[in-house]
């Protein structure tokens, strides 16, 4: 391992392979790996386009307050791209974790996200400086990440993963492929197609359904389920006005998913396939404040295993061992999320910066985009 070598942007760490003698820039490899991870996570959680990804800024975060509980819900504002229509996406806890990591990485010593200009390859215009999330340090200045940079990072990540397709050839992913994966997973998980259309910003729902992969077994099962529902539901029930209790159940949907250890990911008033064995269920998202209770549950399971071993209750040991492994996994995930959840103040957009967004300048004829 060579000592850090100074450069115009700080220091770079290099390493030499003692076997082949090849020299590696560890600083650049870490930089490329981080942006590959951030690209994959944001694209698979939002389904946005590549150009929309690169246009995310510190001003893209807005808040919505639920009228019933007063809870603040974070939203991500997507700038107009292909359809010239802005849209808002709900920020899930997993997506918020990724965005927080990105903001912590690009902030300067003052705690602010640097303003950097970017070049629109479609309009062939230089956009005014904005606090872009996808930016990098280049020499003595910050520059916006070009699309080719994230494509190259994805290609290198796939090459190192060794993943292959059914034909045993290396996988070839583009940023747009994650948009297709998002739509397929959302619709197969029960999201109505017209909601997926609004999330993706499609004008035509047929475009959205064209993104969804359909499998023969899925088509047959869905058709059979639809026939069963059509035969069991009376037509008059479909057009009646909802009762006050039904409205109350609808508005209380998110409030009634709370369980003793955190929040349940399954929809309210749906059957629990795990028979409320929350500690084993992947739909459980533990509350950090319930960690002492989770530790107590883990220790109690360990004591029950010890007692079962002493008494020779072999049938109980197997089930308790599964629960113990699940409890340890929940604790590990909870500690990992807690350690990474450094307080990040996203701030509120400045109206002066938002007004400056409408100002563009033309690139000089002798200056090519990056």
C-alpha positions in Angstrom: 0.0 0.0 0.0 1.5 3.3 -1.0 1.1 6.5 1.1 -1.4 9.1 0.1 -0.2 11.1 -2.9 -1.2 14.8 -3.0 -3.3 16.1 -5.8 -5.1 19.3 -6.7 -8.3 17.9 -5.0 -6.7 16.7 -1.8 -5.1 13.2 -1.4 -5.4 10.0 -3.3 -4.7 6.6 -1.9 -3.0 4.1 -4.2 -2.3 0.4 -3.8 0.0 -2.0 -5.7 -0.9 -5.7 -6.3 2.2 -7.6 -5.1 1.3 -10.5 -7.5 0.6 -8.7 -10.8 2.2 -5.4 -10.0 -0.9 -3.5 -11.1 -1.6 -0.2 -9.4 -5.0 0.8 -8.2 -6.5 4.2 -7.3 -8.5 3.3 -4.2 -9.8 6.8 -3.8 -11.4 6.7 -7.3 -12.7 3.1 -6.8 -14.4 4.1 -3.6 -15.9 7.1 -5.3 -17.2 5.0 -8.2 -18.6 2.3 -5.9 -20.5 4.9 -3.8 -22.2 6.5 -6.8 -23.0 3.1 -8.3 -24.7 2.2 -5.0 -26.5 5.5 -4.8 -27.7 5.3 -8.4 -29.1 1.7 -8.0 -30.8 2.5 -4.7 -32.5 5.7 -5.8 -33.6 4.3 -9.2 -35.1 1.1 -7.8 -37.0 3.0 -5.0 -38.4 5.8 -7.3 -38.4 4.5 -10.9 -37.3 8.0 -12.1 -35.4 8.5 -15.4 -31.7 9.0 -15.6 -31.9 12.7 -16.4 -34.3 13.2 -13.5 -31.8 11.5 -11.2 -29.0 13.8 -12.3 -31.3 16.9 -11.8 -32.1 16.1 -8.1 -31.1 19.0 -5.9 -31.1 20.1 -2.3 -34.3 22.0 -3.2 -36.1 18.8 -4.3 -37.2 18.0 -0.7 -40.7 19.2 0.4 -42.9 18.3 3.3 -46.6 17.4 3.5 -48.5 17.5 6.8 -51.2 14.9 7.3 -54.5 16.7 8.2 -55.6 14.0 10.7 -52.4 13.5 12.7 -50.2 16.4 11.9 -47.4 14.1 10.9 -44.9 15.5 8.4 -44.4 13.2 5.3 -41.3 13.8 3.2 -41.7 14.1 -0.5 -39.3 14.3 -3.4 -40.0 16.8 -6.1 -39.1 15.5 -9.6 -38.2 18.3 -12.1 -40.0 18.2 -15.5 -38.1 16.1 -18.0 -39.7 14.1 -20.8 -43.3 15.1 -20.2 -42.7 18.6 -18.9 -44.8 17.8 -15.8 -43.5 18.0 -12.2 -44.5 15.3 -9.8 -44.1 14.4 -6.1 -42.9 11.0 -4.9 -43.2 9.7 -1.3 -39.8 9.3 0.4 -39.6 5.8 2.0 -37.3 5.2 5.0 -34.9 3.3 2.8 -34.8 6.1 0.2 -34.3 8.7 2.9 -31.3 6.8 4.2 -29.7 6.8 0.8 -30.4 10.5 0.2 -29.0 11.4 3.6 -25.8 9.5 2.8 -25.5 11.4 -0.5 -26.0 14.8 1.1 -23.5 14.1 3.8 -21.0 13.2 1.1 -21.4 16.2 -1.1 -21.6 18.9 1.6 -18.6 21.2 2.0 -16.9 22.4 5.1 -19.6 24.9 5.8 -22.3 22.3 5.8 -23.9 23.5 2.6 -24.3 21.7 -0.7 -22.1 23.5 -3.3 -23.7 25.2 -6.3 -22.6 23.7 -9.6 -23.7 24.4 -13.2 -24.8 21.5 -15.4 -25.1 21.1 -19.1 -28.4 20.0 -20.7 -27.4 17.7 -23.6 -30.9 17.8 -25.1 -31.4 21.6 -25.0 -27.7 22.3 -25.4 -27.8 24.9 -22.7 -25.8 25.5 -19.6 -28.1 25.6 -16.6 -27.5 28.0 -13.7 -25.6 26.7 -10.6 -27.8 24.6 -8.4 -27.1 22.4 -5.3 -27.1 19.2 -7.3 -26.9 16.0 -5.3 -25.0 14.1 -8.0 -21.8 16.1 -8.1 -18.1 15.4 -7.6 -14.9 17.1 -6.7 -12.8 17.7 -9.8 -9.5 19.4 -9.1 -10.2 22.6 -7.3 -13.9 22.8 -8.2 -17.1 20.8 -8.0 -18.7 19.5 -11.1 -22.0 17.8 -11.9 -21.8 14.1 -12.6 -22.5 13.4 -16.3 -24.7 10.6 -17.3 -21.8 8.6 -18.8 -20.2 8.6 -15.3 -23.1 6.8 -13.6 -23.4 4.4 -16.6 -19.7 3.5 -16.3 -20.1 3.0 -12.6 -23.0 0.6 -13.1 -21.0 -1.3 -15.8 -18.0 -1.7 -13.5 -20.2 -2.8 -10.6 -21.8 -5.5 -12.8 -18.4 -6.6 -14.1 -17.1 -7.1 -10.5 -20.3 -8.8 -9.3 -20.0 -11.7 -11.8 -23.7 -11.9 -12.3 -24.9 -13.6 -15.5 -28.2 -14.1 -17.3 -30.0 -17.3 -18.4 -27.6 -17.5 -21.3 -24.6 -17.4 -19.0 -23.5 -14.1 -20.4 -22.7 -11.1 -18.1 -25.6 -8.9 -17.3 -25.9 -5.5 -19.0 -27.9 -3.0 -17.1 -28.7 0.6 -18.0 -30.3 3.2 -15.7 -33.6 2.8 -17.6 -33.8 -0.9 -16.8 -34.4 0.0 -13.1 -37.5 1.9 -14.2 -38.9 -1.3 -15.7 -38.0 -3.2 -12.6 -39.7 -0.6 -10.4 -43.0 -0.8 -12.5 -43.0 -4.6 -12.6 -42.4 -4.9 -8.9 -44.9 -2.2 -8.0 -47.8 -3.7 -10.1 -47.1 -7.3 -9.1 -47.1 -6.2 -5.4 -50.6 -4.8 -5.8 -50.1 -1.2 -6.8 -52.9 -0.1 -9.2 -51.5 0.5 -12.7 -53.0 4.0 -12.8 -51.1 4.9 -9.6 -47.9 3.5 -11.1 -48.6 5.7 -14.2 -48.8 8.8 -12.0 -45.6 7.9 -10.1 -43.6 7.3 -13.4 -45.0 10.4 -15.1 -46.5 8.6 -18.1 -49.2 10.3 -20.1 -50.6 6.9 -21.3 -51.3 4.0 -19.1 -50.4 1.7 -21.9 -46.8 3.0 -21.7 -46.7 2.0 -18.0 -48.1 -1.5 -18.7 -45.5 -1.9 -21.5 -42.8 -1.5 -18.8 -44.3 -4.3 -16.7 -43.0 -7.8 -17.4 -45.8 -10.4 -17.5 -45.3 -14.1 -16.9 -47.7 -16.9 -18.0 -48.2 -18.3 -14.5 -49.0 -14.8 -13.2 -51.5 -14.2 -16.0 -53.4 -17.4 -15.3 -53.5 -16.9 -11.5 -54.6 -13.3 -11.8 -57.3 -14.2 -14.3 -58.6 -17.0 -12.0 -58.6 -14.6 -9.0 -60.5 -12.0 -11.0 -63.2 -14.5 -12.0 -63.6 -15.6 -8.4 -64.0 -12.1 -7.2 -66.4 -11.2 -10.0 -68.6 -14.2 -9.1 -68.6 -13.6 -5.4 -69.2 -9.9 -5.3 -72.7 -8.5 -6.0 -72.8 -5.7 -8.5 -74.9 -3.5 -6.2 -72.2 -3.5 -3.6 -69.7 -1.9 -6.0 -71.8 1.3 -6.3 -73.0 2.0 -2.8 -71.9 5.0 -0.8 -69.2 4.3 1.8 -70.3 4.4 5.5 -68.8 6.6 8.1 -67.0 3.6 9.6 -65.5 2.8 6.3 -64.2 6.3 5.8 -62.7 6.2 9.3 -61.0 2.9 8.5 -59.6 4.4 5.3 -58.2 7.6 7.0 -56.8 5.5 9.8 -54.9 3.1 7.5 -51.4 4.3 8.4 -52.2 4.9 12.0 -53.4 1.3 12.7 -50.3 -0.5 11.3 -48.4 0.0 14.6 -47.3 -3.1 16.5 -45.5 -3.5 19.8 -42.0 -3.5 18.3 -42.4 -0.9 15.5 -44.5 -0.6 12.3 -46.0 -3.4 10.2 -45.6 -3.1 6.5 -48.8 -5.0 5.5 -51.9 -3.1 4.6 -54.4 -2.5 7.4 -57.3 -4.9 7.8 -55.5 -7.6 5.7 -54.8 -11.1 7.1 -51.3 -11.8 8.5 -49.7 -14.7 6.8 -47.2 -15.0 9.6 -49.9 -15.4 12.3 -48.6 -12.3 14.0 -45.2 -13.8 14.6 -43.7 -10.3 14.2 -40.2 -11.2 15.3 -39.9 -13.5 12.2 -41.8 -11.3 9.8 -39.7 -9.3 7.2 -42.6 -6.8 7.1 -41.7 -5.6 10.6 -39.7 -2.4 10.8 -38.5 -2.1 14.4 -38.7 1.3 16.1 -35.3 2.4 17.5 -37.0 3.3 20.7 -38.1 -0.3 21.2 -34.5 -1.7 21.1 -34.5 -2.5 24.8 -37.7 -4.5 24.4 -36.3 -6.3 21.4 -33.2 -7.2 23.4 -35.5 -8.5 26.2 -37.4 -10.7 23.6 -34.1 -12.0 22.3 -32.8 -12.9 25.7 -36.1 -14.6 26.6 -35.9 -16.7 23.5 -32.4 -17.8 24.4 -33.6 -18.8 27.9 -36.4 -20.8 26.4 -33.9 -22.6 24.1 -31.8 -23.4 27.1 -34.8 -24.8 29.0 -35.9 -26.8 26.0 -32.4 -28.4 25.7 -32.5 -29.3 29.3 -36.0 -30.9 29.1 -35.3 -32.5 25.7 -38.1 -30.7 23.9 -36.6 -31.1 20.5 -39.7 -29.9 18.6 -39.5 -26.5 20.4 -35.8 -26.0 19.8 -36.1 -25.8 16.1 -38.8 -23.1 16.1 -37.1 -21.1 18.9 -33.8 -21.2 17.0 -35.5 -19.6 13.9 -37.0 -16.9 16.1 -33.6 -16.3 17.8 -31.9 -15.9 14.4 -34.7 -13.5 13.3 -34.3 -11.4 16.5 -30.5 -11.1 16.0 -31.1 -10.1 12.4 -33.6 -7.4 13.5 -31.1 -6.1 16.1 -28.3 -6.0 13.6 -30.4 -4.1 11.0 -31.6 -1.7 13.7 -28.1 -1.0 14.8 -26.9 -0.5 11.2 -29.7 1.9 10.4 -29.2 3.8 13.7 -25.4 4.2 13.2 -26.0 5.6 9.7 -28.9 7.8 10.7 -26.8 10.9 11.4 -28.9 13.9 11.8 -29.1 15.6 8.4 -30.9 18.9 8.2 -32.2 19.1 4.6 -33.2 22.7 5.0 -35.9 24.5 3.0 -35.5 25.8 -0.5 -34.5 29.4 -0.9 -36.9 31.4 -3.2 -33.9 33.3 -4.7 -32.4 30.0 -5.8 -35.7 28.7 -7.1 -36.1 31.9 -9.1 -32.6 31.6 -10.5 -33.6 28.2 -11.9 -35.4 29.8 -14.8 -32.3 31.6 -15.9 -30.2 29.7 -18.5 -27.1 30.6 -20.5 -26.0 29.2 -23.8 -22.7 27.2 -23.9 -19.9 28.8 -25.9 -19.5 27.4 -29.3 -15.9 26.2 -28.6 -16.9 24.6 -25.3 -18.1 21.0 -25.4 -20.2 19.4 -22.6 -18.5 17.0 -20.3 
